[in-house]
Amino acid sequence: MKSTTVGEGSKVPHLSYMGDAEIGDGVNVGAGSITCNYDGEAGIKSKTRIGNGVLLGSDTMLVAPVVVHEDAITGAGSVVTRDVEPATVVVGAPARPIRKRKARAGDH
C-alpha cells in the first residue's frame, strides 16, 4: 500500500496493491486486487475511493479516478472504470451493474 488510508475492520490481503486510495470501514479487498492510479502519459495520479462495507472480488482492477460507493460488490476479475452506485453489484471488463445487493443480516 502506498498513500492509502484503511478504515476500521477492513482487510487488504498481501497480494493486493492499493495506492492513492481511501478505503472505508468494513471493506474486504479480494486477493490480487489493484488500483490503477497512474495514467502513464501526463504523469497524473488519481485517487480511488472505496466506501464502507464494500466487497471487492479477487483480481478487481479499479481504474482511477473512481468511487465505489458503500455496500457495493465487484465480481472477481472486474475492471471498474466508472463509479459504482451504493449497494450495486458490478461484473465484467468493463464492469457493468447487474443488480442491487441483497440485504445482509442486521440491515434495516
N, C-alpha and C positions, 0 to 999 in steps of 0.2 A: 504494500500500500504506500502511496505517495500523495501528500497533500490532501488527505482524506480524513473525514470525521465519521466515526461509527457510533451509532446510538446504543442505548442500553439494551442488553439482551440480543443484540444482532450477532449473526455468525457469518464470518468470511473465511472459507477454508484456504489452506495453504496453496492450493493450485489455482487460485483466482487472483486477478490483478485489478485493483480498484484504485485509480489515480484521478486526482482532481474531482473528488466526489463527496457528496454529503449523503450519508446513509442514516435513515431514521431508526427508531426503536423497533425491536422485534422483527428485524429483517433476516431472511435466510437466503444467502447467496449460494447458488449451486456451484459445485466444483467446476473449475475451468472457465468461469465467467469472467469477462473483462470489460473495462471501459475503454473505448476508443476515443481519446480526447484530443488528439493532435491531427490537424488537417494535412500535414505533410508538405504543404506548398507555401502558404503565407506565414508559417510558424506560429499559428494561432492555436492556443489550447482553450478548450471549452469545458464547462462544468457539467457533471451528471448529478441529478438529484433523485434520490430513491426515498419514497415516503415510508411511513410507519406500516408495519405488517405486510410488507411486500415479500413475495416468494419468487426468486429468480431461478428458473430451471437451469440445470447443468449446461455449460457451454453457451450461455447467453452472451451476446455482444451488444453493448449499449453504446451507440454512436452519438457522441455529444455534439451539440448541446441537446440534452433530452431530460425529461422529467417522467419518472414512473411514480404515479400518484399512489396514495395509501391503499393498502389491501389488494393491489393488483398482482397478477401472476403472469410470468412469462414461461412459455413452454421450452423444453430442452432444445438447444440449438437455435433459438430465436435471434434474429438480428433486428434490434429495436432502433429505428431511425426517426421515429416520431413520438411525441408524448403519449403516455398510456393513461387513460382516464381512471379514476378511482374504481376499485373493485371490478376491474375488467381483466379477462383472460385473453392474452395475445399469443399467437404462434406463427412460425414461419420466417422466411427470409425474402423480403422484409416482413417483419411481424405485423399481423393484422388481427383485429379483435374478432373473437368467435362467440363470446358470451360474457355475461356478468358472473362474478364469483359467487358461489353459493355461500349462504350464511354459515358461520362457524359456531360451534358450541359456545354459549356465553354471549353471542351477539344479540342485540335487542332489535 
